[in-house]
Amino acid sequence: AKILGVKNAKSVSNEEFCAAHLAYLSECAYDAYTDLAHTGKGMMLHYADLPESVPTALLRDHFRAPVDAAGTALMLESSKMYSKGRKGTPKAGEFGGDNEKKENAASEKIKTAAKRFLYPIYDKCVAAAEHDKSIHGQ
């Protein structure tokens, strides 16, 4: 209700409630990141940089874990598999991004709620990810 600016969350639409809940989760992640950022223990990754940033920026640079070329290749290859797909199901196979499809299918109510509640924290997270990316030379 705090993010929504109301006393009772029942007074808002499902779209607003969902967007506010996602904003709350994102704010929790951002707060945890900022609490640890000065210690070097926090790192923000942008979704657009996945999966390539995992073996390099995250494992090698941030955690200082030894990652060789074979390990990197294996991680990147296995990241192509659709995590929700199982053999013998229609979803089995390689992962394919569907952001554009989902954005096109979103109603105006969803888009308005996302702009109102999610964009502010999303922009903070993106800025943090870009900052961390610049530190790790990516």
N, C-alpha and C positions, 0 to 999 in steps of 0.2 A: 504494500500500500504506500510505502514511503516514496518509492520511485514514481509511482502513479500520481502522487500528490492528492490522494483521497484517504478518507478514514476507513472505508470499506471497499475492498477490491471487487465486491459483487456489483458495484455501480459502473464498472467499465466493461467494454466489449471483450470477447475472447481474444481478439487480435491484439488489443492493447495489453491485456493481462499476459499473454504469451511473450510479447515483445519486452515488456517490463521484466518478466522473469529471466529472459535471456540476458537482458541488460544487467540484472542483479548478478547473475553467474559471471558475466564478463567483468563486472566491477570487482567481484571477489578475486578473480584471477589477476586483474590489474593491481589491486591492493597488495596481494601476496608478492607480485613481481616488484612493486616499488619498495616494499618492506625489505626485500633482499637485494635490490639493485646495487646499493652502495657496498655490499659485501662481495659482489662478484658472483653470488650464488643464483641470482635470478636471470632468466633469459626469456625474451619474447620472440617467437617465430611467427612470421606471417604465413597464412595458409597457402598463398600463392608461391611461396618458396619451398613448399614441401613437394616431394620427399627429398630433393637434392640437398637441402640444408641439414638433414639429420646426420649423415655420416661425417660431414665436414664441420659446419658451424657448431652443431650441438655436441656430437660425440668427441671429435678430435679437438676442436678449439675450446669449447666450454668445459667439458668434463675431462679433457686431456687424456682421453682413452685412446689407446693405440688402434688405429684403423688402417688396414692395408688395402691395396687395390682390389684384392679378391673379396674382402669383407664388404667394401663399398659396393662393388658390383652385385654381390648377393643381396644386400639390403635394397638397392635400387630395383633389382629384378623382382624381389618378393613384394615390393611396394606397389607393383602394377596389378596385383591380384585384388579383386573386389572383396573387401572384408566381410560383406554380408552374403556373399555368394557361396554356395556349396555345390560340390559336384552333383550333377543330376538335377539341378534346379535352373530355372530360367535366368537367374542372376549370376550364375557361375561364369567365370572368365575374367578378363582384364577390366580393371577399374577405368571408368571414363567420367570425367567431370561433368556435372549436370547443373552447374550454377546458373548458366544462362537460361536453361529450360525452366528451372524453378522460378527465377526472377520474372520470366515472361508469364508464367502461370499465376503469379501472386496477384491477389485482388488489390484494388486501390486502398482498402481498409488496412490490409497487411503492410503495404508500402508506406502508408502514412504513419502507422504505428511504429514501424521500423525506423523511419526517419526521426520521429519524435523521441523514442526511447533508446534505440540501439546505436544510432550514428554517433552520438557524442562519445560514448565509451569505445566504440569501434575505432574512431579516429585516434583516441589516446593509445589504444593497443597497436595500431598501425604505426604511429609515431615511435613508440617504444621498440617495435620490431625493426624499424628502419634504423634507429639509433644503434641497436645491438648489431645489426647487419654491418653498419659502418665500422664498428669496433673490430669485428671479425674479418674485415676486408672482403666482404662478399659482394 
